[in-house]
Amino acid sequence: MCRQFSVHKILQKIAFFYATFPRPTETFVRRELRAVRELGFEPKVYSIWGGQKKWEGFNIECFSLWRLWTLFFWLPYWAWQRPSAFRDVLLALWRKPCPNLQNWNETFLGLGYGLVEAHRMASKQYDVLHGVWATMPATAAYSVSKLIGVPFSMGAHAYDLFRKGGDWLLDEKFEQASMVRTSSNSSGQRLFAHGLNDRKVKVIRRGLSHWPVRASFELSKPNRINLISVGRLVEKKGYFYLLRILSRLSERKNIDFQMKIVGMGPLFRPLEQEIERYGLDKKVILVGSKTEEEIRELFLQADAKLFTGIIASNGDRDGIPNVIPEAMSAGCLILASSFAGASEAFTDGVSGFSFHPQHFEEWTCLLEDFGRNPSKYQRIRKKAQISCRQMFDVSNTARSLIRNFQDIIHRNEKSRS
């Protein structure tokens, strides 16, 4: 008979590792941490690179980089105490080149953190170490796990898995991890391609905690559709294709529209130039960064959300962008790219629409029909709200995460008995 675990006991014995906590753009990890606490429990939170010492009642353990000087002591100490663990990591680093300079820095900071902090982690008697991301946080959890023998789990999302071939020690971490959590089926397929099975891979969606109330499903402005796109201004978001769609829509002159592009990034100036080149400066507004609360309000003011994500030249892509379920919850009509995992958030033709980002005619024809017959799409928008609540409620996703931690602890205790 399976042992019954107290969730309180479990979460008091789990450490969560973040690269930097909190980060304004990482909304889902903050929502998930709040949801865990609302269930009555608090994991211990570690921030490796900077961060805040306190956040909404959580005490955050922020790593001091000065502690890396103690590697002069800890390197020979652990080489003597755990020679096989040392050898395994060195061989893994030697066997293949690092994908990029950023990952080189993240890998060695994660390993250095593990060497310096492992002895202290052992004294905490954690049951599970969880790296929230597959890069630096998972490297830290992996290295501590190898040194002190505590099981670890990790998150692995599209950015971690696809950008420039993924992380340097990705396969080694996958092999040792007790659980690999991802948030989309497309990322799950990538994990299966690495040889993982469905016992280890757990698809747990990124949850939402706020459910807006839309006053009306009529167009926000009579005879004009208000469009919105939200995300960092980077290649994988496909913004240049978005502007092609909007240019075509403007040229056809069948409907009036306004598009707000929310976000900042390295493509701000190039996009600004393209908007001017297409003559869209009166129809497309680059509004810059906004807070989570401001974005919620902008979704309620918008009639449709467009996402034209692509696979970037460095391999990076989105799984399910957080902004798609957020827009669904606000009752926006969803038009999303068929690439990667974006269309997993809805059922095509039932609660949203999925198009190839280069098939401009399909996007423009649907938007024109929506502008002429908005009532025709009310059922789809309302269905999106319902299905979003069913798929992305953070209280459910947090419970699923907890159940998987229970399984790890149970398997570990069973293997010891």
C-alpha positions as CSV (number, residue, x, y, z in Angstrom):
1,M,0.0,0.0,0.0
2,C,1.4,3.4,-1.0
3,R,2.4,5.7,1.9
4,Q,0.3,8.8,2.3
5,F,2.3,12.0,2.4
6,S,1.5,15.3,4.1
7,V,1.9,18.1,1.6
8,H,3.1,20.3,4.4
9,K,5.9,17.9,5.2
10,I,6.9,17.7,1.6
11,L,7.1,21.4,0.8
12,Q,9.0,22.2,3.9
13,K,11.7,19.8,2.6
14,I,12.0,21.0,-1.0
15,A,14.4,23.6,-2.3
16,F,13.6,25.7,-5.4
17,F,16.5,27.1,-7.3
18,Y,16.1,30.1,-9.6
19,A,18.7,32.0,-11.7
20,T,17.4,35.3,-10.4
21,F,14.3,35.7,-8.3
22,P,12.1,37.5,-8.8
23,R,12.3,38.6,-12.4
24,P,9.5,40.9,-13.8
25,T,9.2,38.9,-17.0
26,E,8.9,35.5,-15.3
27,T,5.3,35.9,-14.3
28,F,4.4,32.2,-14.3
29,V,7.0,31.2,-11.7
30,R,5.7,33.9,-9.4
31,R,2.1,32.7,-9.8
32,E,3.1,29.1,-9.2
33,L,5.0,30.1,-6.0
34,R,2.0,32.0,-4.8
35,A,-0.3,29.0,-5.6
36,V,1.9,26.7,-3.6
37,R,1.7,29.0,-0.6
38,E,-2.0,29.4,-1.0
39,L,-2.2,25.6,-0.5
40,G,-0.6,26.4,2.9
41,F,3.1,25.6,2.3
42,E,6.4,27.2,1.4
43,P,9.4,25.6,-0.3
44,K,12.8,27.2,0.4
45,V,13.7,29.6,-2.4
46,Y,17.3,30.1,-3.6
47,S,18.4,32.8,-6.1
48,I,21.8,32.2,-7.6
49,W,22.5,35.5,-9.5
50,G,21.3,38.5,-7.5
51,G,17.6,38.8,-6.7
52,Q,15.6,40.1,-3.7
53,K,16.1,38.9,-0.1
54,K,12.3,39.2,0.5
55,W,9.3,38.8,-1.8
56,E,5.7,38.7,-0.7
57,G,6.5,37.1,2.6
58,F,9.1,34.7,1.2
59,N,12.7,34.8,2.6
60,I,14.9,34.4,-0.4
61,E,18.4,32.9,0.0
62,C,20.5,35.1,-2.4
63,F,23.9,33.7,-3.2
64,S,26.9,36.0,-2.7
65,L,29.4,35.7,-5.6
66,W,32.2,36.3,-3.1
67,R,31.6,32.8,-1.8
68,L,33.1,31.5,-5.1
69,W,36.5,32.4,-3.6
70,T,36.0,29.4,-1.3
71,L,36.3,27.1,-4.3
72,F,40.0,26.9,-3.4
73,F,38.9,24.9,-0.4
74,W,35.8,23.1,-1.8
75,L,37.3,21.9,-5.1
76,P,39.9,19.6,-3.4
77,Y,37.5,18.7,-0.7
78,W,34.8,17.4,-3.0
79,A,37.4,15.9,-5.4
80,W,38.5,13.8,-2.4
81,Q,35.1,13.1,-1.0
82,R,33.2,12.4,-4.3
83,P,35.8,11.5,-6.9
84,S,33.3,9.7,-9.2
85,A,30.9,12.6,-9.2
86,F,33.8,14.9,-10.1
87,R,35.0,12.7,-12.9
88,D,31.5,12.3,-14.4
89,V,31.0,16.1,-14.7
90,L,34.5,16.7,-16.1
91,L,34.1,14.0,-18.7
92,A,30.7,15.4,-19.7
93,L,32.2,18.9,-20.2
94,W,35.1,17.5,-22.2
95,R,33.0,15.3,-24.5
96,K,31.1,18.1,-26.3
97,P,31.6,21.8,-26.9
98,C,29.6,24.5,-25.1
99,P,26.7,25.8,-27.2
100,N,27.4,29.5,-26.6
101,L,29.2,31.9,-24.3
102,Q,26.1,32.6,-22.2
103,N,25.6,28.9,-21.4
104,W,29.4,28.6,-20.6
105,N,28.9,31.3,-17.9
106,E,25.6,29.7,-16.6
107,T,27.1,26.2,-16.5
108,F,30.2,27.2,-14.5
109,L,28.3,29.4,-12.1
110,G,25.8,26.6,-11.5
111,L,28.7,24.1,-10.9
112,G,30.6,26.6,-8.7
113,Y,27.4,27.3,-6.7
114,G,26.9,23.5,-6.2
115,L,30.5,23.0,-5.0
116,V,30.3,25.9,-2.5
117,E,26.8,25.3,-1.2
118,A,26.6,21.4,-1.2
119,H,27.8,21.0,2.4
120,R,25.4,23.5,3.7
121,M,22.5,21.9,1.7
122,A,23.3,18.6,3.2
123,S,22.7,20.1,6.7
124,K,19.3,21.2,5.6
125,Q,18.2,17.6,5.0
126,Y,16.1,18.4,1.9
127,D,14.1,15.6,0.3
128,V,14.1,17.1,-3.2
129,L,16.2,19.8,-5.0
130,H,14.2,21.5,-7.8
131,G,15.9,23.6,-10.6
132,V,13.1,25.7,-12.0
133,W,14.9,26.2,-15.4
134,A,17.1,23.7,-17.2
135,T,20.1,26.0,-17.4
136,M,21.9,27.5,-14.4
137,P,19.3,26.5,-11.7
138,A,19.2,22.8,-12.8
139,T,23.0,22.7,-13.1
140,A,23.2,23.9,-9.5
141,A,20.6,21.3,-8.3
142,Y,22.3,18.6,-10.4
143,S,25.8,19.3,-8.9
144,V,24.5,19.5,-5.3
145,S,22.6,16.2,-5.9
146,K,25.6,14.4,-7.2
147,L,27.7,15.6,-4.2
148,I,25.2,14.9,-1.3
149,G,22.9,12.2,-2.8
150,V,19.6,14.1,-2.6
151,P,17.3,13.5,-5.6
152,F,16.7,16.5,-7.9
153,S,14.1,17.5,-10.4
154,M,14.1,20.2,-13.0
155,G,12.0,22.3,-15.4
156,A,12.8,22.2,-19.1
157,H,11.0,24.6,-21.4
158,A,11.3,25.6,-25.0
159,Y,14.0,28.2,-24.4
160,D,16.1,25.7,-22.4
161,L,15.7,22.9,-25.0
162,F,16.0,24.5,-28.4
163,R,18.2,27.7,-28.3
164,K,21.5,27.0,-29.9
165,G,21.1,23.3,-29.4
166,G,20.1,23.5,-25.7
167,D,22.2,23.4,-22.6
168,W,25.8,22.1,-22.3
169,L,25.0,19.4,-19.7
170,L,21.4,18.8,-20.7
171,D,21.7,15.1,-21.3
172,E,23.6,14.5,-18.0
173,K,20.9,16.4,-16.1
174,F,18.1,14.5,-17.8
175,E,19.7,11.2,-16.9
176,Q,20.0,11.9,-13.2
177,A,16.8,13.9,-12.7
178,S,14.0,12.2,-11.0
179,M,11.5,14.3,-12.8
180,V,11.6,16.7,-15.8
181,R,8.7,19.2,-15.8
182,T,7.8,20.9,-19.0
183,S,4.8,23.0,-20.0
184,S,4.0,22.0,-23.6
185,N,3.6,18.8,-25.6
186,S,6.0,20.2,-28.2
187,S,8.7,20.5,-25.5
188,G,7.7,17.1,-24.3
189,Q,8.4,15.6,-27.7
190,R,11.8,17.2,-27.6
191,L,12.5,15.5,-24.3
192,F,11.3,12.1,-25.6
193,A,13.8,12.6,-28.5
194,H,16.5,12.8,-25.8
195,G,15.5,9.3,-24.7
196,L,13.4,10.2,-21.7
197,N,10.2,8.3,-21.0
198,D,6.8,9.4,-19.8
199,R,7.5,8.3,-16.2
200,K,10.2,11.0,-16.0
201,V,8.6,13.7,-18.3
202,K,5.7,15.5,-16.8
203,V,3.7,18.1,-18.8
204,I,2.4,20.6,-16.3
205,R,1.0,23.7,-17.8
206,R,2.0,27.2,-16.7
207,G,-0.9,28.3,-14.6
208,L,-3.1,31.5,-14.4
209,S,-4.5,32.9,-11.2
210,H,-6.5,35.9,-12.5
211,W,-9.8,35.6,-14.4
212,P,-10.9,38.9,-16.0
213,V,-14.5,39.8,-16.6
214,R,-15.2,41.2,-20.0
215,A,-18.0,43.7,-20.0
216,S,-19.0,43.0,-23.7
217,F,-18.0,40.9,-26.7
218,E,-19.0,43.7,-29.1
219,L,-16.1,45.4,-30.8
220,S,-14.3,47.8,-28.4
221,K,-14.7,50.6,-31.0
222,P,-17.5,50.5,-33.6
223,N,-16.3,49.7,-37.1
224,R,-12.7,49.1,-35.9
225,I,-11.0,46.1,-34.5
226,N,-8.4,46.6,-31.7
227,L,-5.6,44.1,-32.0
228,I,-2.8,43.3,-29.5
229,S,0.4,41.4,-29.5
230,V,2.5,40.9,-26.4
231,G,6.0,39.6,-25.9
232,R,9.7,40.5,-26.0
233,L,10.8,42.1,-29.3
234,V,13.0,39.2,-30.4
235,E,13.3,37.1,-33.6
236,K,11.3,34.1,-32.4
237,K,8.1,36.2,-31.9
238,G,7.9,36.7,-35.7
239,Y,7.0,40.4,-35.5
240,F,8.2,41.1,-39.0
241,Y,5.6,38.6,-40.3
242,L,3.0,40.3,-38.1
243,L,3.8,43.6,-39.8
244,R,3.4,41.9,-43.2
245,I,0.0,40.7,-42.2
246,L,-1.0,44.2,-41.0
247,S,0.4,45.8,-44.1
248,R,-1.8,43.5,-46.2
249,L,-4.8,44.3,-44.0
250,S,-4.2,48.0,-44.4
251,E,-3.7,47.8,-48.2
252,R,-7.0,45.9,-48.7
253,K,-9.0,48.7,-46.9
254,N,-11.8,46.4,-46.0
255,I,-11.7,47.1,-42.2
256,D,-10.2,49.7,-39.9
257,F,-7.9,48.5,-37.2
258,Q,-5.3,49.5,-34.6
259,M,-2.5,47.2,-33.3
260,K,-0.7,47.6,-30.0
261,I,2.6,45.8,-29.7
262,V,3.5,45.5,-26.0
263,G,7.1,44.7,-25.0
264,M,10.7,45.7,-25.3
265,G,13.8,44.1,-26.8
266,P,16.6,44.4,-29.3
267,L,14.2,44.6,-32.3
268,F,12.5,47.8,-31.1
269,R,14.2,50.1,-33.5
270,P,14.1,47.8,-36.6
271,L,10.4,47.3,-36.0
272,E,9.9,51.0,-35.7
273,Q,11.6,51.4,-39.0
274,E,9.5,48.7,-40.7
275,I,6.3,50.3,-39.4
276,E,7.3,53.6,-41.0
277,R,8.3,51.8,-44.2
278,Y,4.9,50.1,-44.5
279,G,3.1,53.4,-43.7
280,L,1.5,51.8,-40.6
281,D,2.6,54.5,-38.1
282,K,-1.0,55.6,-37.6
283,K,-2.2,52.0,-37.1
284,V,0.5,50.2,-35.2
285,I,1.8,51.4,-31.8
286,L,4.9,50.1,-30.1
287,V,3.9,50.8,-26.5
288,G,6.9,49.4,-24.7
289,S,6.9,47.4,-21.5
290,K,3.9,47.2,-19.3
291,T,3.2,45.7,-15.9
292,E,1.2,42.5,-15.4
293,E,-1.8,44.5,-14.3
294,E,-1.5,46.9,-17.2
295,I,-1.4,44.1,-19.7
296,R,-4.5,42.5,-18.2
297,E,-6.3,45.8,-18.9
298,L,-5.0,46.0,-22.4
299,F,-6.3,42.5,-23.1
300,L,-9.7,43.6,-22.0
301,Q,-9.6,46.6,-24.3
302,A,-8.5,44.4,-27.3
303,D,-10.8,42.4,-29.6
304,A,-8.1,40.0,-30.9
305,K,-4.7,38.7,-29.9
306,L,-2.2,37.9,-32.6
307,F,0.9,35.7,-32.1
308,T,3.1,35.1,-35.1
309,G,5.9,33.0,-33.4
310,I,8.5,31.3,-35.6
311,I,11.6,29.1,-35.1
312,A,14.5,31.6,-34.7
313,S,17.8,31.2,-36.6
314,N,19.4,30.0,-33.3
315,G,16.7,27.3,-32.9
316,D,14.9,29.2,-30.1
317,R,11.1,29.0,-30.2
318,D,8.1,29.3,-27.9
319,G,6.3,26.4,-26.2
320,I,3.0,27.9,-25.1
321,P,3.6,31.6,-24.6
322,N,2.0,32.7,-21.3
323,V,0.3,35.6,-23.1
324,I,-1.9,33.3,-25.2
325,P,-3.9,31.8,-22.2
326,E,-3.8,35.3,-20.6
327,A,-5.5,36.7,-23.7
328,M,-7.9,33.8,-23.8
329,S,-8.9,34.4,-20.2
330,A,-9.7,38.0,-21.2
331,G,-12.0,36.9,-24.0
332,C,-9.8,38.0,-26.9
333,L,-10.2,36.2,-30.2
334,I,-6.9,34.2,-30.6
335,L,-5.0,34.0,-33.9
336,A,-1.8,32.1,-33.3
337,S,1.1,30.6,-35.2
338,S,1.0,26.9,-36.0
339,F,4.8,26.7,-35.1
340,A,6.0,24.9,-32.0
341,G,3.5,24.7,-29.1
342,A,1.4,27.9,-29.4
343,S,-1.7,26.2,-30.8
344,E,-1.7,23.7,-27.9
345,A,-3.5,26.3,-25.8
346,F,-6.7,26.1,-27.8
347,T,-8.6,23.9,-30.3
348,D,-8.3,25.2,-33.8
349,G,-11.6,26.5,-35.1
350,V,-13.3,26.0,-31.7
351,S,-11.5,28.3,-29.2
352,G,-9.0,30.0,-31.5
353,F,-7.4,29.8,-34.9
354,S,-4.0,28.5,-35.9
355,F,-2.2,29.7,-39.1
356,H,1.2,29.5,-40.6
357,P,2.8,32.9,-40.0
358,Q,3.7,33.3,-43.7
359,H,0.2,32.6,-45.0
360,F,-0.8,36.2,-44.8
361,E,-4.0,35.8,-46.7
362,E,-5.5,33.5,-44.1
363,W,-4.8,35.9,-41.3
364,T,-6.2,38.9,-43.2
365,C,-9.3,37.2,-44.4
366,L,-10.3,36.0,-40.9
367,L,-9.6,39.4,-39.4
368,E,-11.8,41.1,-42.1
369,D,-14.6,38.6,-41.4
370,F,-14.3,39.2,-37.7
371,G,-14.4,43.0,-38.2
372,R,-17.6,42.7,-40.4
373,N,-19.3,40.0,-38.3
374,P,-18.0,40.1,-34.7
375,S,-21.1,38.4,-33.3
376,K,-20.2,35.3,-35.4
377,Y,-17.0,34.8,-33.2
378,Q,-18.6,35.4,-29.7
379,R,-19.0,31.6,-29.2
380,I,-15.4,31.0,-30.0
381,R,-14.2,33.7,-27.6
382,K,-16.4,32.5,-24.8
383,K,-15.3,28.9,-25.4
384,A,-11.6,30.1,-25.1
385,Q,-12.4,31.6,-21.7
386,I,-13.9,28.3,-20.5
387,S,-11.2,26.0,-21.8
388,C,-8.5,28.3,-20.5
389,R,-9.9,28.0,-17.0
390,Q,-10.0,24.2,-17.3
391,M,-6.4,23.9,-18.6
392,F,-4.5,26.7,-16.9
393,D,-5.9,27.2,-13.4
394,V,-2.7,27.6,-11.3
395,S,-4.2,25.9,-8.3
396,N,-4.5,22.7,-10.3
397,T,-1.1,23.0,-11.9
398,A,0.5,23.6,-8.5
399,R,-1.3,20.5,-7.1
400,S,0.0,18.4,-10.0
401,L,3.6,19.6,-9.3
402,I,3.2,18.7,-5.6
403,R,1.9,15.2,-6.5
404,N,5.0,14.6,-8.6
405,F,7.2,15.7,-5.7
406,Q,5.4,13.2,-3.5
407,D,6.2,10.5,-6.1
408,I,9.9,11.4,-6.0
409,I,10.1,11.2,-2.3
410,H,8.1,8.0,-2.2
411,R,10.4,6.3,-4.8
412,N,13.5,7.5,-3.0
413,E,12.3,6.2,0.4
414,K,11.3,2.9,-1.2
415,S,14.7,2.5,-2.8
416,R,16.4,3.0,0.6
417,S,14.2,0.4,2.4
